[in-house]
Amino acid sequence: MFEERRRRRAAQRVKAGDGRALKRFRWWQQLSRALFHLRLTDSAGRDAVYAVDVRHGQNQSSGNVKAQLYLDGRQHAVCRLPAVFPVPGGTIEVAMSAFGLKRCHYVAADGSEQQLTPDPASAEGRRAKLARRHPGLSRAIGFVSAVALAAALALLVCQFAEKLTRPPEIAERIGAFTSPVHLSTWMNVAVVLVTLVASTERALRLRHNRLLDGGAG
């Protein structure tokens, strides 16, 4: 019920597009733009090509990032994220984290889901190309990213628990916790950088886990 209400509220935010043409993806937009495509057949049996364009690098800090839906190369609708666009046979749902999109899926009326295809020139498209050409390497990179985030989460929990139990009044009641790992300032910086890289890599595959990627939005 909560999910259905969320979708209805998102659908109410959709505004009609102005018909402008879709601009092709440029190489310098790798980390500031996401572009996905979907081909659908309408009730009359005609093929239609949809595109979802998100310029998250321009206004992400404002919390007012918008997704633009294009139909056959023309702007059809615009909506602030998270977005739910009505399309033939279902909806296109778009949501993002702090590192990129975490969802860009076509959800059919029967509940089945299909991730849209990333533009080949985009960072997501290049990551998908790597997965197709070198599936073993792709899985290894994905595994390393997940392990890096899990390790960072464990370190964060240990440091938080140590600070939480440090006050004498708390230590007397439940005992003081001492973290088994103490990192230098430079090591903490390195952990942050690794976490950023791992989170970005997962965002390029639209992978999002509330526990591992929770800090990413």
TORFI-949663 format. One record per residue (C-alpha): residue number from 1; residue in three letters; z, x negated, y negated. Coordinates in steps of 0.2 Angstrom, whole numbers. Layout:
BEGIN
NUM_ALA_Z_X_Y
...
This chain:
BEGIN
1_MET_0_0_0
2_PHE_4_-14_-12
3_GLU_-12_-23_-8
4_GLU_-22_-7_-11
5_ARG_-13_-4_-28
6_ARG_-17_-22_-33
7_ARG_-35_-20_-29
8_ARG_-36_-4_-39
9_ARG_-28_-12_-54
10_ALA_-40_-27_-53
11_ALA_-55_-15_-51
12_GLN_-50_-6_-67
13_ARG_-51_-22_-77
14_VAL_-70_-24_-73
15_LYS_-81_-23_-88
16_ALA_-100_-21_-89
17_GLY_-110_-37_-91
18_ASP_-122_-40_-105
19_GLY_-137_-44_-94
20_ARG_-138_-63_-99
21_ALA_-147_-74_-87
22_LEU_-137_-85_-75
23_LYS_-138_-103_-79
24_ARG_-140_-116_-66
25_PHE_-126_-127_-60
26_ARG_-126_-144_-69
27_TRP_-119_-160_-61
28_TRP_-106_-163_-74
29_GLN_-98_-146_-70
30_GLN_-91_-151_-53
31_LEU_-73_-149_-58
32_SER_-75_-136_-71
33_ARG_-86_-122_-63
34_ALA_-87_-113_-47
35_LEU_-103_-104_-42
36_PHE_-105_-93_-26
37_HIS_-119_-82_-19
38_LEU_-120_-67_-8
39_ARG_-136_-58_-2
40_LEU_-133_-39_2
41_THR_-144_-24_7
42_ASP_-141_-8_-3
43_SER_-141_10_3
44_ALA_-160_10_0
45_GLY_-163_-5_11
46_ARG_-167_-16_-4
47_ASP_-160_-34_-4
48_ALA_-149_-39_-19
49_VAL_-143_-57_-23
50_TYR_-126_-57_-31
51_ALA_-118_-73_-39
52_VAL_-100_-76_-44
53_ASP_-98_-88_-58
54_VAL_-81_-95_-64
55_ARG_-79_-107_-78
56_HIS_-61_-112_-74
57_GLY_-61_-128_-83
58_GLN_-63_-120_-100
59_ASN_-48_-108_-102
60_GLN_-38_-111_-86
61_SER_-22_-116_-97
62_SER_-23_-99_-106
63_GLY_-21_-89_-90
64_ASN_-36_-79_-95
65_VAL_-50_-86_-83
66_LYS_-64_-73_-80
67_ALA_-76_-71_-66
68_GLN_-94_-66_-70
69_LEU_-104_-56_-57
70_TYR_-123_-58_-58
71_LEU_-135_-47_-49
72_ASP_-152_-54_-46
73_GLY_-149_-68_-59
74_ARG_-142_-56_-73
75_GLN_-124_-54_-78
76_HIS_-119_-37_-70
77_ALA_-100_-37_-73
78_VAL_-85_-47_-80
79_CYS_-67_-47_-75
80_ARG_-51_-57_-78
81_LEU_-45_-65_-62
82_PRO_-39_-60_-50
83_ALA_-55_-49_-49
84_VAL_-62_-36_-38
85_PHE_-80_-31_-40
86_PRO_-87_-15_-32
87_VAL_-103_-19_-23
88_PRO_-114_-10_-10
89_GLY_-103_-8_6
90_GLY_-87_-15_-1
91_THR_-80_-27_-14
92_ILE_-81_-45_-20
93_GLU_-63_-52_-22
94_VAL_-60_-68_-33
95_ALA_-44_-77_-36
96_MET_-39_-94_-40
97_SER_-25_-107_-39
98_ALA_-21_-121_-51
99_PHE_-34_-132_-43
100_GLY_-49_-120_-41
101_LEU_-54_-104_-32
102_LYS_-43_-99_-17
103_ARG_-53_-83_-13
104_CYS_-71_-78_-16
105_HIS_-74_-66_-2
106_TYR_-85_-50_1
107_VAL_-73_-37_9
108_ALA_-83_-23_18
109_ALA_-77_-5_19
110_ASP_-71_-8_37
111_GLY_-60_-22_31
112_SER_-70_-37_38
113_GLU_-72_-52_26
114_GLN_-85_-65_23
115_GLN_-83_-79_11
116_LEU_-97_-81_-1
117_THR_-109_-96_0
118_PRO_-106_-110_-13
119_ASP_-120_-116_-23
120_PRO_-127_-132_-16
121_ALA_-125_-141_-32
122_SER_-107_-137_-34
123_ALA_-92_-147_-28
124_GLU_-88_-133_-16
125_GLY_-106_-133_-10
126_ARG_-106_-152_-7
127_ARG_-89_-151_2
128_ALA_-97_-137_13
129_LYS_-112_-148_16
130_LEU_-101_-162_22
131_ALA_-93_-150_34
132_ARG_-110_-145_41
133_ARG_-117_-163_43
134_HIS_-101_-171_49
135_PRO_-89_-158_56
136_GLY_-77_-171_64
137_LEU_-75_-181_48
138_SER_-73_-164_39
139_ARG_-59_-159_50
140_ALA_-50_-176_49
141_ILE_-50_-174_30
142_GLY_-43_-157_31
143_PHE_-30_-163_42
144_VAL_-25_-177_31
145_SER_-24_-165_16
146_ALA_-13_-153_25
147_VAL_-1_-167_31
148_ALA_0_-175_14
149_LEU_5_-158_6
150_ALA_18_-155_20
151_ALA_25_-172_17
152_ALA_26_-169_-1
153_LEU_34_-153_2
154_ALA_47_-161_13
155_LEU_51_-174_0
156_LEU_53_-161_-13
157_VAL_65_-150_-3
158_CYS_76_-166_1
159_GLN_77_-171_-17
160_PHE_81_-153_-23
161_ALA_94_-151_-9
162_GLU_102_-168_-15
163_LYS_103_-163_-33
164_LEU_109_-145_-29
165_THR_124_-152_-18
166_ARG_128_-166_-30
167_PRO_141_-157_-41
168_PRO_159_-159_-35
169_GLU_163_-141_-34
170_ILE_148_-138_-22
171_ALA_150_-154_-12
172_GLU_168_-148_-8
173_ARG_163_-132_-2
174_ILE_147_-135_8
175_GLY_146_-154_8
176_ALA_135_-166_-1
177_PHE_117_-169_6
178_THR_110_-186_4
179_SER_91_-187_5
180_PRO_85_-199_19
181_VAL_71_-205_7
182_HIS_73_-212_-10
183_LEU_57_-216_-19
184_SER_54_-227_-34
185_THR_46_-220_-50
186_TRP_29_-228_-45
187_MET_30_-220_-28
188_ASN_34_-203_-35
189_VAL_19_-205_-46
190_ALA_9_-210_-31
191_VAL_15_-194_-21
192_VAL_10_-183_-36
193_LEU_-8_-191_-36
194_VAL_-10_-189_-18
195_THR_-4_-171_-19
196_LEU_-16_-167_-33
197_VAL_-31_-174_-22
198_ALA_-25_-165_-7
199_SER_-24_-149_-16
200_THR_-41_-151_-24
201_GLU_-49_-154_-7
202_ARG_-41_-139_0
203_ALA_-47_-128_-15
204_LEU_-65_-134_-12
205_ARG_-64_-126_5
206_LEU_-55_-111_-2
207_ARG_-40_-115_9
208_HIS_-23_-108_2
209_ASN_-7_-107_11
210_ARG_8_-99_2
211_LEU_20_-113_8
212_LEU_9_-128_7
213_ASP_-1_-123_-8
214_GLY_12_-112_-17
215_GLY_14_-125_-31
216_ALA_-4_-124_-34
217_GLY_-4_-106_-39
